[in-house]
């Protein structure tokens, strides 16, 4: 019968060493995770603001193309918005992520585009975000130019 022989020089990790490595990984994860959540929230809000600006341009384009007056208005909670033509046809719609909304005290409550694509009323829309606080979007010069102030 052949006896098992111990291999000399065999090295491995002890249970204590494995526990030490796992605890270090858990600590690093606990430190890094909150930063990545904040970054993800900020990126989501930036994307939502870009999507809103794109919706404004598409609404203006629809007004020019179809030679109809189109209104981009917000829902009561300030998160959802939609563009509606004169005949109440829903042209476009969108929604901000959780924690992002148009403030109730925002000077400009809706955007009205004439059939020429010009803005009927200019002004500012204030949007509240979790990561950056209040963001002001100014609409100027009748043609839909937007300036974002963070």
N, C-alpha and C positions, 0 to 999 in steps of 0.2 A: 504494500500500500504506500502511496506517495503522500508524504506529509506536506502540508502547506508551509511554504517558506515565506517569511516576512521580507518584503522588498525594502532594501535599505535605501535611504535617501528619499523615501516617498513623503511628499509634503501635501498638505491640504489646509482648508480653513476650518477653524474650530467653530463651534456653535456661538461662542461669545463674539468672535470676529464678525460672523454673519449678522448677528443682532446689532452690532455697532454700525455696520454699513447700512443696514435697513433703517436704523434710527436717524442717521445722518441724511439719508434720502427723504425721509418723512419730514424732517425739519426744513430742508431745502424746498420741498413741495409746498409746505405751509407758508413759507416766506414768499415764494414766487407766484403762487396762485392768485392772491388778491391783486397783484399788479397786472396780471394778464387779464383778469376780469374787467378792471378799469379801462385797460387799453381796448379791449373788445367792445365795451360800451361806447367809448369815444369814437372808434371806427364806425360802429353801427350808426351813431348819430350823424357823423360826417356824411356817410352814404345816404342817409335819409334826407339830409339837407340838400345834397346834390340831386337826389331824385325829385324833391319838391321844386327845385329850380328848373329841372328838365320838364316837369309837368307844366310849369308856368310858360315856358317857351313853346311847348307843344300846344297848349291852350291858345296862345297867341297865333300860332301857325294855323290852327283850325279856324279861328275867327277870320283870318285873311283868306284862306283857301275857300271856305264856304260862304264868305261874305255875310256872316251872322254875328250878332252880339253874343258873347260867351262870358259867363261869370264863373270865377273860381272862388268857391266859398268853403268855409270850415264848418264842421259839425259843432254842436254845442260844447262838447268836451275839448275841442281844439286839437285833437289828435288826427282825426280823419278829415280829408278834404276831397272835393269833387268839382269838376268843371261841368257846367250845365249850359246848353244852348238856350236860345229864346223859346224854342218849342219844347223845353224841358227834357231834351234828349241828353242823357249822361254821356259826356264826351270822354272824360278821363277821371280817375280817382286814385287816391293814395292814402297812406296812413303812416304816421310817425311811430317809432318804437315806444315801448313802455317808458314813461318818465320824460317824454319829449312832447311838447304841445304848444300851440299858440296861446299866449296869455290872454286872459279875459279883458285886460286893460290895454290891449294892443290898439294903437290909433287906427290902423287899417284893418277892417274886418273881412273884406273880400276884395277880389280884383275883378274889375269889369273891363272887358276888352270890347271896343267898338268893332264894327264889321271891317274897318280898315286895319285892325290890329293894334290901334293905339289904346293905351290905358286911359280910361275916363277919369279915374281918381288916382293920384299918386300919393305916396306916403310910406310909412314904415309898418312892417309886421314884426312883432317881437315874439320870439320863440324861446321857450325855456327848455334847457337840457340838464341832464344830471351831471355831465362831465365838465361843461364849460359855463354853466349858469345861463344868463340871458344872452341871446344872439339877436341882433337887430338886422333885418333885411330891408333896405331902402329901395323903393321902386320909383324911378325918375324918368322925366322927359318923354312921357307918353308912349315911347316905343318899347317899354318893357325892360329897360336897363336896370340891373340889380346890383346893389353894393351890399356886401355882407360885412357887418361890424361885430366882431366877437369880443 
